Every structure is written in structure tokens, then in C-alpha cells.
Amino acid sequence: MTPSKSYTLGELARLLKLDLVGDGDCVVTGIGTLKNAVSGQIGFLSNMAYVDQLADTKASAVILLSRHQLSCPTNKLISANPYVSFAVATALFSDEPRLAAGVHPSACVHSDVSVPPDTCIGANAVVEKGTVIGKGVSIGSGCFVGENCVIGDDSKLYSGVTVYHKVKLGSRVTIHAGSVIGADGFGFAFDGKRSVKIHQLGSVVIGDDVEIGASTTIDRGAIEDTIIANGVKIDNQVQIGHNCIIGEHSILCGCVALAGSVTIGKYCIMGGGSGAVGHITIADKTQVSAMSLVSKSILTPDLYSSGTGQMKTSDWKRAIVRFQQLDSIAKRVKKLEQNSDDNNDG
């Protein structure tokens, strides 16, 4: 297969703003791992767990820290942050197909919606009345965009995305396939016999440069809006309840679940499968480890975890018995301490 893109190392160095040590005329056609890269590919070293693979790499060049260049047998691109440089390089070699500009004949776009000439609307997509579409937008096949939405410049909706009415997306927002933005929050009031629906009157407002993974759901607010701030990155299969606020540049990994009215600060990380109960606040720059439950507000940034560590099932079963006995043990210890104090006083 003929490579779709190629660059000389000199060109890559200029594009990535890196210092080149080696042959600037060497042609690169792709990216590989240190272990499996072949001639014509560049590798990168950012995780010290792979430093032993550097000496034997077959890559034509390696992105690495200056301190590792003497151990590298090939051309070198010197970076202060190799992982970030690798991330930028992936954009240069991306060959993801793009929809042709224009509206597919099978798409249904309301007559009052203005479609910029560089916008792409795929097969069987639906765009309802009152929606404003920015420049360079791509709306994939089978997407639904409800009434009075805003889709900011250069945003991309992959196939099968549903955006409910009055949702606002900023510029350069990416939403992957099957995600649902703006469905009703889970709100009901129990009258003693049945649950009475609380109609969700707010919406969802998403800032610039946000990426949302596949099959993620973000619920609209009950009264005020659910807010996803600039630069937030959300993984696949994440549930964000109504009236949540996610601060700038925070990261929510796969299968995170947030109940309603959770406020997460800036630059936070919620590990995979973690969750938070409703109506709590998580401070800026907090990290929550995978599979942890945040059951009360976190006001001091740190790394937080909950749950029990991995152990053999037989040991875990014995530990569970001990957990159930903790309250009675604590009472017995308190009583022993009290008797000890009484004896010392006597």
C-alpha cells in the first residue's frame, strides 16, 4: 500500500518545532513504536518503561529527550515533551476520510438553516429549524440536530450523534459516534404512589476544543444548563447527569458516571469507571483513581481513591466479614480505652 503522506525529517522538524540531529533529507511516511517501527517510520520515547527498546529500534528517527540522544542509533528529533510532540505528529499523518462539502441528497435540512459552503452534511442526517451551523462543520450520516441548536466552527459530529434542541456547541468540538447530547436529566418527584416527571427546562452548553467519545450521554439541566467548559476531554460511555459543571481541561476516562449537579474543577482527572454522587464539588487539579466513588465534596486537590484492592477471592471473603465487624470492634476498643482510663484514675 502506498503511503498517503510523507515528509522529510527536515520538514517534520520545522512542522513540529523540534531540533533535528541527523539527515534532514530522510523521508518519513508514518509513525511506529520503538519495538515495531520499520525504516521510513518515526518512533518516540516518552515512557521510561520502553527505554531498553531504544538501542535496537529500526525507526528512521526517534522523538526523544535530549538526555537520551546518545543511546539512539538513528536520527533524532529532540523534544522537551516527546509525548506531546508525538501527539502533534499524529495529526500530520492522519488519513481519516472527510465528507465532501455540501449536503447529501438524502439529508433533511430545514429550509431556514443556512449551510456554509464548506460544511459537510452526510446521508440521512436531520437538521431541524432554527439551528445555526458554523464554518467548516461536519455532520455525519444519520445524525440528528434538534431545533435552535448552535454548532460552532470546525466542529465534527460522527455518524449517529443525537443533539437535542437548544444545545450549544463551541468551536472545534468533536463528538464521536452514537453519543447523545441534551437528553432529559433523570428527575422525578415521588408523590407517595408514583414518580412524577420533572421536565428538564435547561440545556447543555459545550465550550471550545472539547472532545466527546463514542456512546457518551450528557443530560440537559433541570432549570439551568449542564456546562462542559473549554478543552474538556471525555472518553467513551461516560454518563454526565443534569446540571453538572465540568471545568476547563478536565479529563473524564471511560465509563465515568456523574450524578446530577456535580461540579468538577479545572484540570481534574476522573479515572475509568469512577463516579460521583450528586450535589458535590471536586476541587481544581484533583485526580480520582479508577473505579473509585466520590461520596462527598473534595476541597483540597490530591489523588483520591476508594474501594478495596485486588486480592484472592478467599482472602476477600474473609475481609468482608471483618468489615462487617468493624463497628462492634470499634465499640469494644472504645470501652476498653474507657476502662483503662478509669483504672488509671483510680
C-alpha positions, 0 to 999 in steps of 0.5 A: 500500500502506498503511503498517503503522506510523507515528509522529510525529517527536515520538514517534520522538524520545522512542522513540529518545532523540534531540533533535528540531529541527523539527515534532514533529507530522510523521508518519513511516511508514518509513525511506529513504536520503538519495538515495531517501527520499520525504516521510513517510520518515526518512533518516540520515547516518552515512557521510561518503561520502553527505554531498553527498546531504544538501542535496537529500534529500526525507526528512521528517527526517534522523538526523544529527550535530549538526555537520551540522544546518545543511546539512539542509533538513528536520527533524532528529533529532540523534544522537551515533551516527546509525548506531546510532540508525538501527539502533534505528529499524529495529526500530520499523518492522519488519513481519516476520510472527510465528507465532501462539502455540501449536503447529501441528497438524502439529508433533511435540512430545514429550509431556514438553516443556512449551510456554509459552503464548506460544511459537510452534511452526510446521508440521512442526517436531520437538521431541524429549524432554527439551528445555526451551523458554523464554518467548516462543520461536519455532520455525519450520516444519520445524525440528528440536530434538534431545533435552535441548536448552535454548532460552532466552527470546525466542529465534527459530529460522527455518524449517529450523534443525537443533539437535542434542541437548544444545545450549544456547541463551541468551536472545534468540538468533536463528538464521536459516534452514537453519543447523545447530547441534551437528553432529559436529566433523570428527575422525578418527584415521588408523590407517595404512589408514583414518580412524577416527571420533572421536565428538564427546562435547561440545556447543555452548553459545550465550550471550545476544543472539547472532545466527546467519545463514542456512546457518551450521554450528557443530560440537559439541566433541570432549570439551568444548563449542564456546562462542559467548559473549554478543552474538556476531554471525555472518553467513551460511555461516560454518563454526565447527569443534569446540571453538572459543571465540568471545568476547563481541561478536565479529563473524564476516562471511560465509563465515568458516571456523574450524578446530577449537579456535580461540579468538577474543577479545572484540570481534574482527572476522573479515572475509568469507571469512577463516579460521583454522587450528586450535589458535590464539588471536586476541587481544581487539579484533583485526580480520582483513581479508577473505579473509585466513588466520590461520596462527598465534596473534595476541597483540597486537590490530591489523588483520591481513591476508594474501594478495596484492592485486588486480592484472592477471592478467599482472602476477600471473603474473609475481609468482608466479614471483618468489615462487617465487624468493624463497628462492634470492634470499634465499640469494644476498643472504645470501652476498653480505652474507657476502662483503662482510663478509669483504672488509671484514675483510680 
